[in-house]
Amino acid sequence: MDTPMRQAAGKAIGLERFGFPISPDQREIHETMRRFGRDRLAPDAADRDRDHRFPTAEIGELARMGGMAMKAAPDDDGPGLDNTAYALSIEALAEADPSVAVVTVASNLAMNILSLHANEDQRARFLRPVARGERGAASFGLTEPHAGSDAAAIKTHARRAGADWILSGAKQWITGAAAAEVFVVFAKTDPGSNAVSCFVVEKGTAGFELGRIEDKMGLRSSGTAQLFFDNCRIPGANLVGNEGEGYRLAIGALAPSRIAIAAQSIGIAERAFALGLDYARERQVFGGAVSDLQVNRHTLADARTELDQAWLLMLRGARLLDDGYRVAEEASMAKLAASEICGRVVDRMLQLHGGNGYSREYEIERLYRDARVMRIYEGTSEIQREIIARAVVDGGRG
């Protein structure tokens, strides 16, 4: 399908150095997203951060390019990207504006569940309109005030009422909720067990309200908000998959999404590295450039080496997904390494800026704030280590 996302673009520089085959389509999509980020996102990113303003127009434009449902198949009016092209897209967006990148990840996380599990009616009502950009972004509602990494501990519940379902409860830290029109929400449906089911709730449904927009340290224009369900009645036709299968659907969607968060981490770190390198070359100290000092040259060398390590783990996870493998551990490795490398790289690049790096007049300060959450959401670093440890220690993986 010839969507705007697949318009002709030049070759993305440097991707081949990682040793993974990058197809012409994948290079084209990466460059298209880099160009969109450079031209449409980066110029006002600092203002949006300062004003705590959601990028409504920019998200709308990206949605019309297919960006809110990138992996939706052409039969569902989507671009039909593979996991590698999707991850490259997120990396490119994150270089320009990490807030836009994470809104894109959240929408794609929700739509990926529908791509895999929705019936024809749900595809027609929800998936395809989002893929075409007619309904803006979607959002993914799993986390609750008392249930973050422990998804099975959610308290939001749904009970049958004739042919309908009645939802009650609250969600927290829901990315992109401020402007989403379609929400994929998880709720317990059996009070006597931990059975969780997946539902679609539309904006404007009676009993469904948006809570406060979170005043966060970073990613300040991502429209992260609370969701409240007070006897919210939705049609029985909005149940995705079978009753009680929601936890399986959610967990199955997390591996691709963790690879996307790894890509977002890399995008932030790549931008920080570029800023640090430019500053070190231009800033004069003791009669020469900051980059002339061996300690700073080694800082840059270490950062570049670690960034390439993050790229390799991220691309490996995406490629294995594309080849049909189950990649829970590989996705956790990519997310863990990339998010922690991102934190270290951004911190070092801010240090190269000296006092200027602590000023909001410099972009590196915003990236420093944006980078911190990468080790928290989509599973904390501690959770990723436990997933990997189970595979290594308990699962016999050597």
C-alpha positions in Angstrom: 0.0 0.0 0.0 1.5 3.4 -1.0 0.8 5.4 2.1 2.5 8.8 2.9 4.8 6.9 5.2 6.2 5.1 2.2 7.0 8.1 0.1 10.4 8.2 -1.5 13.2 9.2 0.8 17.0 9.1 0.7 19.1 6.4 2.3 19.4 6.7 6.1 23.1 7.2 6.9 24.9 4.7 9.0 22.3 2.0 9.7 24.3 -0.6 7.9 27.2 -0.4 10.3 25.2 -2.5 12.8 25.5 -5.6 10.6 21.8 -6.2 10.3 20.3 -6.1 6.8 18.3 -3.0 6.4 15.9 -3.1 3.5 15.2 -0.1 1.2 11.7 0.2 2.7 13.1 0.3 6.2 15.7 2.9 5.3 13.0 4.9 3.5 10.7 4.9 6.5 13.5 5.8 8.9 14.4 8.8 6.8 10.8 9.9 6.3 10.3 9.9 10.1 13.6 11.8 10.6 12.6 14.4 8.1 9.1 14.7 9.7 10.8 15.1 13.1 13.3 17.7 11.9 10.7 19.8 10.0 7.6 19.4 12.1 8.5 18.3 15.6 11.9 19.7 16.6 11.3 23.4 16.0 8.6 23.7 18.7 9.5 20.9 21.1 11.0 23.2 23.7 7.9 25.4 23.7 5.6 22.5 24.1 7.7 21.2 27.0 7.7 24.6 28.7 4.0 25.2 28.2 3.0 21.6 29.0 1.2 21.6 25.7 0.0 18.5 23.8 1.2 18.4 20.1 -2.3 18.1 18.7 -1.6 19.3 15.2 1.6 17.3 14.9 0.0 14.1 16.2 -2.9 14.6 13.8 -0.5 14.9 10.9 1.5 11.9 12.0 -1.8 10.0 12.4 -2.8 10.8 8.8 0.6 9.3 7.7 -0.4 6.0 9.4 1.8 6.7 12.5 -0.8 5.8 15.1 -1.2 2.2 13.8 2.1 1.5 12.0 1.9 -2.2 12.1 -1.8 -2.4 11.0 -2.0 -4.4 7.8 -2.9 -2.8 4.4 -6.2 -4.7 4.6 -6.8 -2.6 7.8 -5.8 0.6 6.0 -2.4 0.7 7.8 1.2 0.9 6.5 1.9 -2.7 7.5 5.3 -2.0 8.9 7.4 -4.8 10.3 8.9 -4.5 13.8 12.3 -3.3 12.5 10.7 -0.4 10.5 8.5 0.4 13.4 11.4 0.6 15.8 13.4 2.7 13.4 10.4 5.1 13.1 10.2 5.5 16.9 14.0 6.1 17.1 13.7 8.9 14.5 10.8 10.6 16.2 12.5 10.4 19.6 15.5 12.3 18.3 13.2 15.2 17.5 10.7 15.1 20.3 10.5 12.2 22.8 7.0 13.2 23.9 5.7 12.6 20.4 7.6 9.3 20.2 6.0 8.0 23.4 2.5 9.0 22.4 3.1 7.1 19.2 4.3 4.0 21.1 1.2 4.1 23.3 -1.2 4.4 20.4 0.6 1.6 18.5 0.6 -0.6 21.6 -3.2 -0.3 21.8 -3.7 -0.8 18.0 -1.3 -3.8 17.9 -3.7 -5.6 20.2 -6.6 -4.9 17.9 -4.5 -5.9 14.9 -3.9 -9.3 16.4 -7.2 -10.0 18.3 -10.0 -7.7 17.1 -12.9 -9.1 15.1 -14.1 -7.6 11.9 -16.6 -5.3 13.5 -14.0 -3.9 15.9 -11.5 -3.5 13.0 -14.1 -1.4 11.1 -15.1 0.7 14.1 -11.7 1.2 15.8 -8.6 0.0 14.1 -9.1 1.2 10.6 -10.3 4.8 11.5 -7.2 5.1 13.7 -4.9 3.7 11.0 -6.4 6.2 8.5 -5.9 9.1 10.9 -9.6 9.8 11.2 -9.7 9.2 15.0 -6.4 10.6 16.1 -4.4 8.6 18.6 -5.4 5.6 20.7 -4.3 4.9 24.2 -3.5 1.9 26.3 -5.1 1.6 29.8 -3.5 -1.0 32.1 -1.6 0.8 34.9 -3.5 1.8 38.0 -2.7 3.8 41.1 -1.9 0.6 43.1 -0.9 -1.7 40.2 2.1 -0.7 38.1 4.5 -3.5 37.3 2.1 -6.0 38.9 -0.5 -6.0 36.2 -2.4 -8.9 37.7 -3.2 -6.7 40.7 -5.5 -4.2 38.9 -8.7 -3.3 40.6 -10.8 -1.9 37.7 -13.6 -4.4 37.2 -16.3 -5.1 34.7 -19.6 -6.8 35.3 -22.2 -8.0 32.8 -25.4 -6.0 32.4 -27.5 -7.8 29.9 -25.6 -7.6 26.6 -23.4 -4.8 27.9 -20.5 -4.4 30.3 -20.3 -2.0 33.2 -16.8 -0.8 34.0 -15.7 0.8 37.3 -12.3 1.8 38.5 -9.4 4.1 37.7 -6.2 4.1 35.5 -3.1 6.2 36.0 -0.1 7.3 33.9 -2.0 6.7 30.7 0.2 8.2 27.9 -1.6 10.3 25.2 -4.9 10.1 27.1 -5.4 13.9 26.8 -6.2 13.6 23.1 -7.0 9.9 22.5 -10.4 8.9 21.1 -10.0 5.2 21.4 -8.9 3.5 24.6 -7.9 -0.2 25.0 -8.6 -0.9 28.7 -8.1 -3.9 30.9 -10.5 -4.9 33.8 -11.1 -7.9 36.0 -14.2 -9.8 35.0 -14.3 -12.5 37.6 -14.4 -11.3 41.2 -13.3 -14.7 42.4 -10.1 -14.9 40.4 -7.5 -12.8 38.7 -9.2 -13.1 35.3 -8.7 -9.9 33.3 -10.5 -9.0 30.1 -9.7 -6.4 27.4 -12.2 -3.8 26.2 -12.4 -0.8 23.9 -13.8 2.3 25.4 -14.5 5.4 23.3 -14.0 9.0 24.3 -17.3 10.5 25.3 -18.8 7.3 26.7 -21.1 8.1 29.7 -19.4 7.3 33.0 -15.9 7.7 31.5 -14.0 10.8 32.5 -10.5 12.0 32.0 -8.7 13.0 35.2 -5.9 15.5 35.7 -3.0 15.8 33.2 0.1 14.7 35.1 2.6 17.4 35.9 5.7 15.4 35.1 9.4 15.9 35.3 9.9 15.0 31.6 8.0 14.1 28.5 5.8 17.1 29.5 3.8 17.3 26.3 2.8 13.6 26.2 -0.7 14.3 27.6 -0.4 11.7 30.3 -3.5 11.5 32.4 -5.8 9.5 34.8 -8.9 7.7 33.6 -12.0 7.2 35.7 -14.8 4.7 35.0 -17.9 5.2 37.1 -20.5 2.6 36.1 -19.4 3.1 32.5 -21.6 1.1 30.2 -20.1 -0.2 27.0 -21.5 -2.6 24.4 -20.7 -6.3 24.7 -19.3 -6.0 21.2 -16.4 -4.0 22.7 -14.9 -7.0 24.4 -11.6 -7.8 22.6 -10.9 -11.5 22.3 -12.4 -13.9 24.8 -13.5 -13.1 28.4 -10.6 -13.7 30.8 -7.9 -13.5 28.1 -6.9 -9.9 28.7 -3.8 -10.5 30.7 -2.5 -12.8 27.9 -3.2 -10.1 25.3 -1.5 -7.4 27.4 1.6 -9.5 28.1 1.9 -10.6 24.5 1.9 -6.9 23.4 4.6 -5.9 25.8 7.6 -7.5 24.0 7.2 -5.4 20.8 6.5 -2.3 22.9 9.6 -2.8 25.0 11.6 -2.9 21.8 9.9 0.4 20.8 10.9 1.9 24.2 14.4 0.8 23.6 14.3 2.6 20.2 12.9 5.7 22.0 15.8 5.5 24.5 18.3 5.3 21.6 16.7 8.3 19.9 17.0 10.4 23.0 20.6 9.4 23.5 21.5 9.9 19.8 20.2 13.5 20.0 22.1 14.1 23.3 25.3 12.6 21.8 25.0 14.9 18.8 24.5 17.9 21.1 27.4 16.9 23.3 29.8 16.3 20.4 28.9 19.6 18.7 29.3 21.5 22.0 32.7 19.8 22.8 34.0 20.7 19.3 32.9 24.4 19.5 33.4 25.3 23.2 36.9 26.8 23.9 38.7 26.1 27.2 42.3 26.5 28.1 43.1 27.7 24.6 41.5 24.8 22.8 38.3 22.9 22.2 36.7 20.9 25.0 37.0 17.9 22.7 40.8 18.3 22.6 41.0 17.2 26.2 41.6 13.4 26.5 39.2 12.9 29.3 36.4 14.4 27.2 37.4 12.5 24.0 37.2 9.3 26.0 33.8 10.3 27.4 32.6 10.6 23.8 34.2 7.4 22.8 32.5 5.5 25.7 29.2 7.1 24.8 29.4 6.1 21.2 30.4 2.5 22.1 27.5 2.1 24.5 25.0 3.6 22.0 26.1 1.1 19.4 25.6 -1.7 21.9 22.0 -0.4 22.5 21.4 -0.3 18.8 22.5 -3.9 18.4 20.3 -5.3 21.1 17.3 -3.3 19.9 17.8 -4.4 16.2 18.3 -8.0 17.3 15.0 -8.0 19.2 13.1 -6.4 16.3 14.6 -8.8 13.8 13.8 -11.9 15.8 10.2 -10.7 16.1 10.1 -10.2 12.4 11.3 -13.8 12.0 8.5 -15.1 14.2 10.4 -15.8 17.4 9.2 -15.3 20.9 11.5 -12.6 22.4 10.4 -11.8 25.9 14.0 -12.0 27.2 15.5 -10.3 24.2 13.0 -7.5 24.4 13.8 -7.1 28.1 17.5 -7.0 27.4 17.0 -4.4 24.7 14.8 -2.2 26.9 17.1 -2.6 30.0 20.3 -1.8 28.2 19.0 1.0 26.0 17.2 2.8 28.8 20.2 2.6 31.1 22.6 3.5 28.4 20.4 6.5 27.5 20.6 7.7 31.1 24.3 7.5 31.2 24.9 9.1 27.8 22.6 12.0 28.4 24.2 12.6 31.8 27.7 12.6 30.3 26.6 14.9 27.5 25.1 17.3 30.0 28.3 17.2 32.0 30.3 18.2 28.8 28.1 21.3 28.6 29.2 22.4 32.1 26.9 25.0 33.8 25.2 25.6 30.5 23.8 22.1 30.6 21.8 23.0 33.7 20.0 25.8 32.0 16.7 25.4 30.3 18.0 27.5 27.4 19.9 24.4 26.3 18.2 21.4 24.8 20.3 18.9 26.7 18.5 19.9 29.9 15.1 18.8 28.5 16.6 15.6 27.3 18.0 14.9 30.7 14.5 15.2 32.2 13.0 13.1 29.4 15.5 10.3 29.7 14.9 9.5 33.4 11.5 7.8 32.9 12.9 5.4 30.3 14.1 3.2 33.2 10.6 3.2 34.8 7.8 2.8 32.3 7.0 -0.3 30.2 8.5 -2.3 33.1 11.2 -0.9 35.4 14.8 -1.9 35.0 14.3 -4.2 38.1 11.4 -6.0 36.3 13.5 -6.4 33.2 16.3 -7.9 35.2 13.9 -10.4 36.8 12.5 -11.4 33.4 16.0 -12.0 32.1 17.0 -13.8 35.3 14.1 -16.2 35.0 15.2 -17.2 31.6 18.9 -17.6 32.7 18.5 -19.1 36.1 15.1 -20.8 36.1 14.7 -21.6 32.4 18.1 -23.0 31.9 19.2 -20.5 29.3 23.0 -20.3 29.2 
